[in-house]
Amino acid sequence: MQKFPSVSVVIPSWNQGRFIGRTLDSILKQDYPGPIQIIVSDGGSTDETVEVLQRYGDRITWWSARDEGFVDAVTKGVARATGEILAVQSSDDYYLPGAFRAMAAGFAQYPEASFISGGEYAIDLAGNVVSSGNPSGEITPRTILFSTIPPQHATFVKRRYFEETGGMRRAVDMCADIDQWYRIAHLAHGHYIPQMLAVYQLHPDQRTVTSDKWFPNLVKMVEITEEEPRYGSVFRLNDEERRNLYTYWEINWTSKRDPAAGRAIALRHLPNLLSFTTRTRRMILGNTVNQVARKVLPRGLVSALRPTAPVVEAARPDLDWWRA
């Protein structure tokens, strides 16, 4: 691989006109010597998205036509991609300065890696940092299920591995990006790098908040992957791992959409608490004991007891750098 490999960034888009200019600027303003191809696969947005895209002229490749959702949009975009490295970036998220150089250095350091992923900041609509994440080490099928999920907006994959898996699957549309990294990791492990690469925009309309398909899609992801010999022969869950993982997922993803429903599921598992792993126990307790504490303890005390992961101000870059 050359020092600065060519990169294709595919941006599936639907009615995110208020954000997509930021996404594009964060790519176009990268200090990256290698070729960058930007492809916007828009599903026929009815907001200001098309007007924004028109302003970029021939610096980007784009179209706006009705599609069948996220996977269809990505698939159409990837079909036009020519870069050695492929990134799928959401139209409401964006890159940090130096992200592409850090990616290239990551592949140079870990030449056998199928994909590279870095750290992220999550911000609210006011631009405040709500959380940050910066995992480390190898990315394997097991780490994706039981540790950390590579963030789509901070991940770069060798295009040949994306194509070798057949691309994203509509059968698991809700978690198609997770499923993609999960299957690729069976073929060759990925690797995290220490640099912060991207910013994740939180807002009320996200599928993470509104959809009830996350849990069943994740379960389907595991099951259909294990059915394929080239994946199932590399990694598969045993019965106890499956029980713990699915319980964790069901409570976690239900609670994001409906806290009361998530609590009901957690309460159902509470009598068997000690039979679960530490990770799953914490999920059960967090949706039962913590809920009770919120009702009986003063709000200030509950806030003081809640663990926090503060962002170190000195280490935070200018998140508005793309405006310059």
C-alpha positions as CSV (number, residue, x, y, z in Angstrom):
1,M,0.0,0.0,0.0
2,Q,1.3,3.4,-0.9
3,K,2.0,5.9,2.0
4,F,-1.1,8.0,1.2
5,P,-3.7,5.6,-0.3
6,S,-6.6,6.8,-2.4
7,V,-9.8,7.2,-0.3
8,S,-13.4,7.1,-1.3
9,V,-15.9,8.5,1.2
10,V,-19.5,7.4,0.6
11,I,-22.1,9.6,2.3
12,P,-25.7,8.2,2.4
13,S,-28.0,11.1,2.8
14,W,-31.6,11.9,3.6
15,N,-32.9,15.3,4.8
16,Q,-29.8,16.3,6.7
17,G,-29.3,19.6,4.8
18,R,-28.5,21.5,8.0
19,F,-25.5,19.2,8.7
20,I,-24.2,17.9,5.3
21,G,-22.2,21.0,4.4
22,R,-20.2,20.5,7.6
23,T,-19.6,16.8,6.7
24,L,-18.3,17.8,3.2
25,D,-16.1,20.6,4.4
26,S,-14.5,18.3,7.0
27,I,-13.4,16.1,4.1
28,L,-12.4,18.8,1.6
29,K,-10.3,20.7,4.2
30,Q,-8.3,17.6,5.2
31,D,-4.5,18.1,4.9
32,Y,-4.1,14.9,3.0
33,P,-1.8,14.4,0.0
34,G,-3.6,11.4,-1.4
35,P,-6.6,11.4,-3.7
36,I,-10.0,11.7,-2.0
37,Q,-13.2,10.9,-3.8
38,I,-16.5,12.1,-2.2
39,I,-19.8,10.4,-3.2
40,V,-23.1,11.6,-1.8
41,S,-25.9,9.1,-2.3
42,D,-29.0,11.1,-1.5
43,G,-32.4,9.4,-1.2
44,G,-34.4,12.3,-2.7
45,S,-34.2,14.7,0.2
46,T,-37.0,17.3,0.4
47,D,-35.2,19.8,2.6
48,E,-32.3,22.0,1.6
49,T,-29.9,19.1,0.9
50,V,-29.8,19.4,-2.9
51,E,-29.2,23.2,-2.7
52,V,-26.2,22.5,-0.4
53,L,-24.8,19.8,-2.7
54,Q,-25.1,22.0,-5.8
55,R,-22.8,24.6,-4.2
56,Y,-19.9,22.1,-4.2
57,G,-19.9,21.7,-8.0
58,D,-17.5,19.1,-9.4
59,R,-15.6,18.7,-6.1
60,I,-18.1,15.9,-5.2
61,T,-20.1,13.2,-7.0
62,W,-23.7,13.2,-6.0
63,W,-27.3,12.3,-7.0
64,S,-30.6,12.7,-5.4
65,A,-33.2,10.0,-6.1
66,R,-35.5,7.8,-4.1
67,D,-33.8,4.8,-2.7
68,E,-34.7,1.9,-0.4
69,G,-32.9,3.1,2.7
70,F,-29.4,3.2,4.2
71,V,-28.0,0.0,2.8
72,D,-29.3,0.7,-0.7
73,A,-27.8,4.2,-0.6
74,V,-24.4,2.9,0.6
75,T,-24.4,0.1,-2.0
76,K,-25.1,2.6,-4.8
77,G,-22.3,4.8,-3.5
78,V,-19.8,2.0,-3.2
79,A,-20.5,0.9,-6.7
80,R,-19.0,4.3,-7.8
81,A,-16.0,4.2,-5.4
82,T,-12.5,3.9,-6.8
83,G,-10.4,4.4,-3.7
84,E,-8.2,1.8,-2.1
85,I,-9.6,2.8,1.2
86,L,-13.4,3.2,1.8
87,A,-15.2,5.2,4.4
88,V,-18.9,5.4,5.0
89,Q,-19.7,8.7,6.7
90,S,-23.1,9.8,7.9
91,S,-24.5,13.1,6.5
92,D,-24.8,14.6,10.0
93,D,-21.4,13.5,11.4
94,Y,-18.0,14.9,10.4
95,Y,-14.2,14.4,10.5
96,L,-11.6,16.0,12.7
97,P,-8.5,17.7,11.3
98,G,-5.7,15.2,10.5
99,A,-8.1,12.3,10.4
100,F,-7.1,11.0,7.0
101,R,-3.3,11.4,7.7
102,A,-3.9,9.4,10.9
103,M,-5.7,6.8,9.0
104,A,-2.9,6.4,6.5
105,A,-0.3,6.2,9.4
106,G,-2.5,3.6,11.0
107,F,-2.5,1.3,8.0
108,A,1.2,1.8,7.7
109,Q,1.7,0.7,11.3
110,Y,-0.7,-2.2,11.0
111,P,-0.4,-3.3,7.4
112,E,-2.3,-6.5,8.0
113,A,-5.4,-4.7,9.4
114,S,-8.5,-4.9,7.3
115,F,-9.8,-1.6,8.8
116,I,-8.7,1.2,11.0
117,S,-10.9,3.0,13.6
118,G,-10.2,5.9,15.9
119,G,-11.7,8.0,18.6
120,E,-14.8,10.1,18.5
121,Y,-16.5,13.0,20.3
122,A,-20.3,13.0,20.6
123,I,-22.0,16.4,20.6
124,D,-25.5,17.7,21.2
125,L,-27.3,20.2,19.0
126,A,-25.7,23.1,20.8
127,G,-22.2,21.8,20.0
128,N,-21.5,20.7,23.6
129,V,-19.4,17.5,24.0
130,V,-21.6,14.9,25.7
131,S,-19.1,12.0,25.6
132,S,-16.0,10.8,24.0
133,G,-14.6,7.4,23.2
134,N,-11.1,6.2,22.3
135,P,-10.7,2.4,22.4
136,S,-7.4,0.6,21.7
137,G,-6.1,-2.7,20.5
138,E,-7.2,-5.2,17.9
139,I,-10.7,-5.3,16.6
140,T,-12.0,-8.9,16.5
141,P,-15.4,-10.5,16.2
142,R,-15.4,-10.9,20.0
143,T,-14.4,-7.4,20.8
144,I,-17.2,-6.0,18.6
145,L,-19.8,-8.1,20.5
146,F,-18.4,-7.8,24.0
147,S,-16.3,-4.7,24.2
148,T,-16.5,-1.8,21.8
149,I,-18.2,-1.3,18.4
150,P,-16.1,0.6,15.8
151,P,-17.9,3.9,15.1
152,Q,-18.9,4.1,11.5
153,H,-18.0,7.8,11.3
154,A,-14.4,7.1,12.5
155,T,-13.6,3.9,10.5
156,F,-11.7,3.4,7.3
157,V,-11.7,-0.1,5.6
158,K,-9.7,-1.6,2.8
159,R,-12.2,-1.6,-0.1
160,R,-11.2,-5.2,-1.1
161,Y,-12.5,-6.5,2.3
162,F,-15.7,-4.6,2.0
163,E,-16.2,-6.2,-1.5
164,E,-15.1,-9.6,-0.3
165,T,-18.0,-9.8,2.2
166,G,-20.5,-8.7,-0.4
167,G,-21.0,-5.3,1.1
168,M,-23.7,-4.3,3.6
169,R,-26.7,-6.6,4.0
170,R,-30.3,-5.4,3.8
171,A,-31.3,-8.3,6.1
172,V,-29.8,-6.3,9.0
173,D,-30.4,-2.8,7.7
174,M,-30.6,-1.2,11.2
175,C,-27.1,-2.4,12.2
176,A,-25.6,-2.9,8.7
177,D,-22.4,-1.0,9.5
178,I,-21.8,-3.1,12.7
179,D,-22.5,-6.2,10.7
180,Q,-20.0,-5.1,8.0
181,W,-17.2,-4.6,10.5
182,Y,-18.2,-7.8,12.3
183,R,-17.9,-10.0,9.2
184,I,-14.8,-8.3,7.9
185,A,-13.1,-8.9,11.3
186,H,-13.6,-12.6,10.7
187,L,-11.5,-12.4,7.6
188,A,-8.8,-10.1,9.0
189,H,-8.7,-8.2,12.3
190,G,-9.1,-4.4,12.4
191,H,-7.1,-2.1,14.7
192,Y,-7.9,1.0,16.7
193,I,-5.5,4.0,16.6
194,P,-5.2,6.5,19.4
195,Q,-6.1,9.6,17.4
196,M,-9.5,11.2,17.6
197,L,-10.9,11.0,14.1
198,A,-14.5,12.2,14.0
199,V,-17.5,13.8,15.7
200,Y,-20.9,12.1,16.2
201,Q,-23.9,14.4,16.1
202,L,-26.6,13.5,18.5
203,H,-30.2,14.6,17.7
204,P,-33.7,13.3,18.4
205,D,-34.4,11.9,14.9
206,Q,-31.6,9.4,14.9
207,R,-32.5,5.7,14.3
208,T,-30.5,4.9,17.5
209,V,-33.2,6.7,19.5
210,T,-36.4,6.0,17.6
211,S,-36.1,2.4,16.1
212,D,-37.4,-0.8,17.8
213,K,-35.4,-2.9,15.3
214,W,-31.9,-2.7,16.9
215,F,-32.2,-5.7,19.2
216,P,-33.7,-8.2,16.6
217,N,-31.3,-6.9,13.9
218,L,-28.3,-7.5,16.1
219,V,-29.4,-11.0,17.0
220,K,-30.0,-11.7,13.3
221,M,-26.6,-10.4,12.5
222,V,-24.9,-13.0,14.8
223,E,-27.2,-15.8,13.7
224,I,-26.9,-15.5,10.0
225,T,-23.1,-14.8,10.2
226,E,-22.6,-18.0,12.1
227,E,-24.6,-19.9,9.5
228,E,-22.0,-19.1,6.8
229,P,-19.1,-21.5,7.1
230,R,-16.4,-19.0,6.2
231,Y,-17.4,-16.9,9.3
232,G,-18.8,-19.6,11.6
233,S,-15.7,-21.7,11.3
234,V,-13.7,-18.7,12.6
235,F,-15.8,-17.5,15.5
236,R,-19.1,-18.5,17.1
237,L,-20.7,-18.0,20.5
238,N,-21.3,-20.7,23.0
239,D,-24.7,-21.0,24.8
240,E,-23.6,-18.9,27.9
241,E,-22.1,-16.2,25.8
242,R,-25.2,-16.0,23.6
243,R,-27.5,-15.8,26.7
244,N,-25.5,-13.0,28.3
245,L,-25.0,-11.0,25.0
246,Y,-28.7,-11.2,24.0
247,T,-29.9,-10.2,27.5
248,Y,-27.5,-7.3,27.5
249,W,-28.6,-6.1,24.0
250,E,-32.3,-6.5,24.7
251,I,-32.2,-4.3,27.9
252,N,-29.8,-1.8,26.4
253,W,-31.6,-1.1,23.1
254,T,-35.1,-1.3,24.6
255,S,-34.1,1.2,27.3
256,K,-32.8,3.7,24.7
257,R,-36.3,3.8,23.1
258,D,-38.5,3.0,26.1
259,P,-36.9,3.2,29.5
260,A,-40.0,1.7,31.2
261,A,-40.0,-1.3,28.9
262,G,-36.2,-1.7,29.4
263,R,-36.7,-1.7,33.1
264,A,-39.4,-4.4,32.9
265,I,-37.1,-6.7,31.0
266,A,-34.3,-6.0,33.5
267,L,-36.6,-6.8,36.4
268,R,-37.5,-10.1,34.8
269,H,-33.8,-11.1,34.9
270,L,-33.0,-9.7,38.4
271,P,-33.7,-12.9,40.3
272,N,-31.1,-14.7,38.2
273,L,-28.6,-11.8,38.5
274,L,-25.6,-13.9,39.8
275,S,-25.9,-16.3,36.8
276,F,-24.8,-13.5,34.4
277,T,-21.4,-12.0,33.6
278,T,-20.3,-8.8,35.2
279,R,-21.1,-6.8,32.1
280,T,-24.7,-8.1,31.9
281,R,-25.2,-7.7,35.6
282,R,-24.3,-4.0,35.4
283,M,-26.9,-3.6,32.6
284,I,-29.6,-5.3,34.7
285,L,-28.7,-3.3,37.8
286,G,-28.4,-0.1,35.9
287,N,-32.0,-0.4,34.7
288,T,-33.5,-1.6,38.1
289,V,-31.5,-0.4,41.1
290,N,-30.5,2.9,39.5
291,Q,-34.1,3.6,38.5
292,V,-35.3,3.0,42.1
293,A,-32.5,5.3,43.4
294,R,-33.6,8.1,41.1
295,K,-37.1,8.0,42.7
296,V,-36.0,7.8,46.4
297,L,-32.8,9.7,46.5
298,P,-32.3,13.5,46.1
299,R,-31.5,14.4,42.5
300,G,-28.2,16.0,43.4
301,L,-27.0,12.8,45.2
302,V,-28.0,10.6,42.2
303,S,-26.0,12.9,39.9
304,A,-23.0,12.8,42.2
305,L,-23.1,9.0,42.4
306,R,-23.3,8.6,38.6
307,P,-19.9,7.7,37.1
308,T,-18.7,10.2,34.5
309,A,-16.0,10.3,31.9
310,P,-15.1,14.0,31.7
311,V,-13.5,15.3,28.5
312,V,-10.0,16.7,29.1
313,E,-10.4,20.3,27.9
314,A,-6.7,20.7,27.0
315,A,-6.9,17.7,24.7
316,R,-10.0,18.8,22.9
317,P,-9.5,20.1,19.4
318,D,-11.4,22.9,17.8
319,L,-14.6,21.1,16.8
320,D,-15.5,24.0,14.6
321,W,-12.3,23.8,12.6
322,W,-14.2,23.0,9.4
323,R,-15.5,26.6,9.3
324,A,-12.0,28.1,8.7
